[in-house]
Amino acid sequence: MEISIGKGVGSIQFGQDEQQIINQLGKPDKVYELEGSKRLQYFDLQIAVAIECEHENKFGWVEVKNPDALLFGQKLIGECVEKVLSVISAAIADTPEYEDYGSLETYFYENQ
C-alpha cells in the first residue's frame, strides 16, 4: 500500500465519498463518529478513513498504521523520527513546523 501525499492511499483518493470507499475496500470492520467525522476502520489494512461532514461527507484524511505501507517508496512506520523527517523533507523540499504538546510531538508541512 502506497501513501501518496495530497492524493490518498492505495486505491482510494481524497475527495471520494463513503460509498466509493466501501466499493473499493469493502465493508469496514468498525464505523464510529469522532470530532465531526465518520471513521471507517479496516483492521486487516490497518487504516482508518475519515469521512468529513464539514467537507460534504468526503474522504479527507487517513490514519495508516500498517508497517508495510510505503511513503516515497520506503517503509517509515515505526522508524525513528530523524529518518522519517529526512525522507519526507528531501522528497517534498520543505521544512516542517514542530509542536510539542507534552505527550505528543507533531511535525507539520504547511504546504502539503
Backbone hydrogen bonds, N-H to C=O, Kabsch-Sander energy under -0.5 kcal/mol:
donor,donor_aa,acceptor,acceptor_aa,energy
3,I,70,L,-3.6
4,S,2,E,-0.5
4,S,8,G,-3.0
5,I,3,I,-0.6
7,K,4,S,-2.5
8,G,4,S,-2.4
9,V,12,I,-1.5
10,G,2,E,-2.8
12,I,9,V,-1.9
14,F,7,K,-2.9
15,G,59,F,-2.5
16,Q,13,Q,-1.8
18,E,57,N,-0.6
21,I,17,D,-1.9
22,I,18,E,-2.5
23,N,19,Q,-2.7
24,Q,20,Q,-1.5
25,L,21,I,-3.1
26,G,22,I,-2.5
29,D,41,Q,-2.0
30,K,41,Q,-1.4
32,Y,39,R,-1.7
34,L,37,S,-2.7
37,S,34,L,-1.1
38,K,51,I,-2.7
39,R,32,Y,-3.7
40,L,49,V,-2.7
41,Q,30,K,-3.2
41,Q,39,R,-0.6
42,Y,47,I,-2.7
43,F,41,Q,-0.6
46,Q,42,Y,-1.3
47,I,42,Y,-1.7
48,A,63,E,-2.0
49,V,40,L,-2.9
50,A,61,W,-2.7
51,I,38,K,-3.3
51,I,49,V,-0.6
52,E,50,A,-0.7
52,E,58,K,-2.6
53,C,36,G,-1.4
53,C,51,I,-0.6
54,E,36,G,-0.5
55,H,52,E,-1.2
56,E,53,C,-0.8
57,N,52,E,-1.5
58,K,52,E,-1.0
58,K,55,H,-0.7
59,F,16,Q,-3.3
60,G,50,A,-2.4
61,W,50,A,-0.9
63,E,48,A,-2.8
64,V,62,V,-0.6
65,K,46,Q,-3.1
65,K,63,E,-0.5
66,N,46,Q,-0.7
69,A,66,N,-2.0
70,L,1,M,-3.0
71,L,74,Q,-2.6
72,F,3,I,-0.6
74,Q,71,L,-1.5
76,L,69,A,-0.5
76,L,74,Q,-0.7
79,E,76,L,-2.1
84,V,80,C,-2.1
85,L,81,V,-2.9
86,S,82,E,-2.0
87,V,83,K,-2.4
88,I,84,V,-2.6
89,S,85,L,-2.7
90,A,86,S,-1.8
91,A,87,V,-2.0
92,I,88,I,-2.3
93,A,89,S,-1.1
94,D,89,S,-0.8
97,E,108,F,-3.1
99,E,106,T,-2.1
101,Y,99,E,-0.5
101,Y,104,L,-3.5
103,S,101,Y,-1.6
106,T,99,E,-2.7
108,F,97,E,-2.7
110,E,108,F,-1.0
112,Q,109,Y,-2.0
